[in-house]
């Protein structure tokens, strides 16, 4: 081998980290950075899934959807009561007490759009609750003169409750109108976009409450479409990422022509198309879950907060009388329920989730066929405080 070829061979072997035999002492390999690190600890085993029978999982049980309006606003009229009998304006202390009661009852907050799928992300053993707030009233989100959030407004109270109870996430659906015939959302002009974007970043949901907050009882199809689409256009100018795909009826007033409910669910107007996941009513009891045969996304019921009514439902649902509550199995890939309730399962709406049925320990009232439903209060003639 020529001298030049020998040099080339030696150079190649050096680059490859080796040394030719017979050319001095053998070179020890240099450990790489990765091999110098300690071996990673084995991953912790995933927690075993909850036993549906042991926790009483019931994902065809009833879901509380709670309806709030004002929390600590001034009286609706001069000289009138501040906190009214219909729950349209409750005190901050009452709202805090409601949150504490719901937390102690094992309820867990989710946004409205998240409660409309059988694949809800709810911890095992918990009952989902949807907190809804109508009209974008001033007491729902208020900045103080120094720029801080008023601790007695809804957002301030929810953030403080979350700090004290990290297992209660920041969730809630706020149903807003445009400013065509109402104040700007949350009543502080010039701050409406800042507020909505802040709320979305925190995990809250913004929903559609129509553009003008007018009764829909006698509206034409064209006017219904405009009310839905115009509100979407207004809110998305303030916050382009707002989903705006759940709708709340102003005054809880259905179109008298029930065929027009389809117009509220899906339509197009002025270049704005929409497809709502649900239409919410007012003043009723708990709502059917999406896996239940009686679930109708066009008619989602809500619980009002007139004195004693929500408290009654917290107590009754915990006892399972007359309706059994939704209790999560903790796995979004399964829908669990007692075998006695199998006939209420909507097998065509499982969204690919696996149905898990288990034997009941004792006979229970059938969900969807209550023995006696507590009477809902009469609807007030007007919900407006503007």
Secondary structure, DSSP 8 states (H G I E B T S, - for coil): --HHHHHHHHHHHHHTT---TTSSS-------HHHHS--------------HHHHT-BTTSBBEEEEE-EES---SSTTS-SS-TTSSEE-HHHHHHHHHHHHHTTEEE--GGGGGSTT----TT-EEEEEEEETT-GGGS-B-TTS-B-TTSHHHHHHHHHHH-TTS----EEEE--SSSS-SGGG-TT-HHHHHHHHHHHT-EEEE--SS----TT--HHHHHHHHHHHHHHHHHH-TT----EEE-GGG---SSGGGHHHHHEEEETTEEEE-SEEE-SS---B--TTBTT--TT-B--B--STTHHHHHHHHHHHT-SS-B-B--S-TTEEEEEGGGGGGB-GGGSTT-EEEEE--SS----TTS-S---------S-----
